[in-house]
Amino acid sequence: MWEDIIKGFKRYLILEKSLSTHSVEAYAGDIEKLTQYLQMKEIVKTPGDIDLQDLKGFVQWIAGLNMAASSQARIISGLRTFYKYCLLEKIGSADPTILLESPKLKRSLPDVLGFEEIEAIISQIDVSKPEGVRNKAIIEIMYSCGLRVSEVTGLKISNLHFSEGYINVTGKGDKERLVPVGNDAIKYINLYREHVRAHLNIQKGEEDILFLNRRGHGLTRNMIFLMIKDLVKMAGIRKNISPHTFRHSFATHLVEGGADLRAVQEMLGHESIITTEIYTHLDRDYLRDTLRQYHPRFH
């Protein structure tokens, strides 16, 4: 019974939610953990018969496995998605996860770069070298558009609509979004295409991939990570910086500048505005810290 329902759940996640294979397996794994718990406790119930008490016992069990609060919250999120599917398929008449509580999480961000720090990193790039022109274009587009590293490596020439001032980005779950692109990013991408990419021996099947290595193959995520790590070290910045930091910095600078949260959500490709709201908390913390540091009456 459980096995067939989990198979149906996986099909639902792929076809209706457009989730990646990795995400689908993670969700299915969450439900399989629940079935392991039920077997261990000798609870013989179908998914439709499970109630809140069963799930509370399961949550206590996973908490006792010394899992991080974030891992526990992700499993509970998986259960909620599963029971939404069960209701759609008329498997049971109620959602037992409605009153199920998740562990409290401190939503925090990794280090964010200031504008001067981003300028310092970019200034380390040697644009007299072909890969330097390419790397400058990569960092400009990451900061200009708030792209994930996988969105950078997957960016295609056919995605560029510079005459309209936009690029078309394929994000998580193959969802597409249009993102405005800045003049500096346009300038350096055009320089890269004209003076570097045009002289590469481009491998078959990679003709539309924008950023290539010297052998004409698409870049890996790791190549971009290492490139940024080197530049950060050269700039003397001691923060823990990754490609994702440029995306966080893009969003933080927009929110600090007063941008509409819905617009930021749209540009980042966040499915839920709750994810985007992290940046408002960050902004409030930044304002409070600034007051504490500079205001004589704020203690």
N, C-alpha and C positions, 0 to 999 in steps of 0.2 A: 504493500500500500504506500508506504513512505517513499520507496524507491521510484515508483511510477510518478508520484506527485513531484518529487525533486526533479525528475527528467522534464516534466512539463514546465516546472518553474524555470529551469535553465533555458528551455526554448523561448519562454516568455521574455526573459532578460535579453536574449540575443535579438529576437525579432521585434519586440515592442519597445524595449528600453535601449536598444542599440549599444549594449555594453560590450567591452572587449572580452576576449576569451579568459584573460587573467582575472577580470572582475567577476565574471560569471562563475568561475571555479572558486573564487573566494566566498561568494554568496552561498554556493552549494555546500562548501566546507562548513560554513556557519550552521546550516541546518543539519548536516551530518554530525556535528558536535552535539546538537540537541538529541539526536537519535541515540548517540553513544550514552549520553546521560540517562535517557529513559531506559535503555537496556540494563545499565548498571543498577538502576533503582528498581528494576523489574516493573516498570510502569508500562502497561500494554494499552496504548491509546492511539487512535488515528490522529492526523493533524487537526481535523475538525473537532476532536474531543478535548484537545489540550486546553487547559484553563490558566488563568493568571497565577494560581498557586504553583502549578507545574513549572511555569516559566520563572517565577521567583526563586524556586529551588534550583533551577538550572543556572540562573545568574549568580546565586550564592556559590554554586559549584565552580563556575569559571573564575570567580573572584578568588576562590581558594587555591587556584592553580598559579597564583602569583603573576597573573597577566597584567600588563600595563593597563591603566584606566582607558587609554585610547583604544586598545585592542578589545577590551570588554564592550566599549561603546560601539565599536564597529560591528561586533557580533550581534548586539541588540538591534542595531540599524538593519542588519541582514534579516533578523527575525521579523521586523516590522514590514520589510519589503515582501517577505515570504507570505505573511498573513494578508497583505493587500491582494496578492495574487490569489490566495485561497478564497477570499471573499468574491473576487471577480469570477472564479471558477465554481462558485457555490459549494466550496468545500468547507462545511461548517457555517454557522449562522451569525457568529460574532467574532470580533478581532480581540484575542486575549492580550495583545501587546499594548492596548490603549493606555492602561494605567501602569505599564511597566516602566520603572525609572532607570535612566542611564546614570553611570557614575559621573560626578561633576568634573568637567574638564576645564583646565585653564587654557583658553584659546590664546595662543601666543604666536608671534612671528619670529622667524630668524632675523639676523641683523639686516638693517636697511641702509642703503648707501645714500649719503647726501649728494646733491648735485655736483658739488666741488670734487667729491670723491670719484664720481663717475667720470668727470672731466680728467682727473688725475690718472685713472685707469686707461682711458682712451688715449691720453698723451703718451703712454708707454709703447703704443703700437708703432712699429717701423713701417711706414707706408711706402718706403723705397723698395720693399720686397713684395712680390705678388701676394703671398699669404697675408701680409700686413694689410693690404687693401681689402682683401676678403674679410679679415677679422674685424676691421673697423666697420665694415658694412653689417656684419653680424651683430656687433654690440649696439650699433645705432638702431637696428630694427628691433632688437630685444627690448631696449629701453623706450623707443618711440611707440611701440605697439603692445608692450606687456606680454610678449609671447613666452609660452613654455618652450623648453629646449627641444622637445619632440616636434613642436610646431615649426621651429626654425629649420631643423634637419629635413622636415617634410615639405618645406615651402617650395612651390613651383613657380616657374616663370609665368605660366598661365594664370597664376593667382594674383599677379601684380596688375593693378589698374591705376597706374600713377597719374594718368590724365584726369581721372576723377578724384585722385587723392586717397585711394583706399587699397587695402589688400584683402584677399579672401583667405581666411585661415580655417584649416580643418583641425578641430580640437578633439577633446575626449569623446569617445563614442561616435566618432566620425561626424560630429555636429559642426556645421559650417557657420562662420560669422564674418561680417564685414567690419574691418577695423581701420580707422583713419590713420594715415601714415605721414610722419613729419618730413619737412624739406631736407634735413640733414641725412636722414635714412635714404630718401630717394636719390639724393646726390651721390652717396657712397655706393649704393647698389648699382647705379648706372655706371660709375667709374669702374667698379669691379667687373661688371658684365662686358664693358667695352675694352678694357685694358688687360684683364686677367683671364676671365672665363672664355673669351672669344679665342684665346690661343691654346686652350687645353684640348687634349685628345679625349673627347667625351665618350664614355663607355655606352654601349648599346643598352637602351632601356632607361638611361639616366639623363636623356636629352632635356627633359623638362625640369629636372631638379636644379634649384637655383645655386645653392652653395656646394661646391665640389672640392675634393682634395687635388693635389697636383697630378694624380693619375687619372683624373676624370671620373672618380667615384663620389657618391654622396658622402657627407660627413657622418660620423657616429656621434651620439650624445657625449661619449667619453672624450672625444677630441675637443669638443667645445668646452667641456668641464676643465680639461687640462690647460687649454689656452687661457681661460679666465683665471685659473689658479696662478699661472705664471705672471700674468699682467698685474694681478692684485699684489703679489709678492714684490714685483718690481716697483710698484707705486708706494710700497711701504705701509699698506693698509693691513691692520692686524685683525680685522673682523673675519668671521667665518663666512666666506662668500662662495656662492655657487651660481650657476646660470639662472636659477630661480630667483636669486636676489634681485636681479634686474626687473623681473616681473613684479615682485613685491614693492620695489622702489617706485616703479611706474605708478602703481595703484596708490601707494602712500602719498606721493607727491600730488596726485590728482585730488585725493580727498582733503589733504592739508590745504590745497588751493581753493577748496569750496566746490569741487565738482559734484554733480548730482549722482547719488549712489546707484540709481538704476542705470545711468549711462556707463558708470564704471563696471557694473555687473555685466552689461552687454559687451563691453570691450574685452573683458577678461574671459567671457564665455562661461561664467559661473551659472550652474543650473538653479541654484538657490541664492537669494539675496543674503541669507544668513551667513554664507561664506564670505561675501563681500563686506559684511558688517564688521568683520575682524578689523578692517582698516579704520573704521570710525572709533573703535576702542583704542587702537594704536594712537590715533590722532588725539583723543582725549588724554591719554597718558602723556603724550608729548607736550600738550598744553599745560597739564598739571605740573609736570617736571620743570617746564620753562618758568611758570609762576613761582614755584618753590625756589628755583635758583635765583631769580632776578627781582621778585617782588618783596620789599622789606616787611610787609605785613602778612605775607602768606607763609604759615609755618605748619 
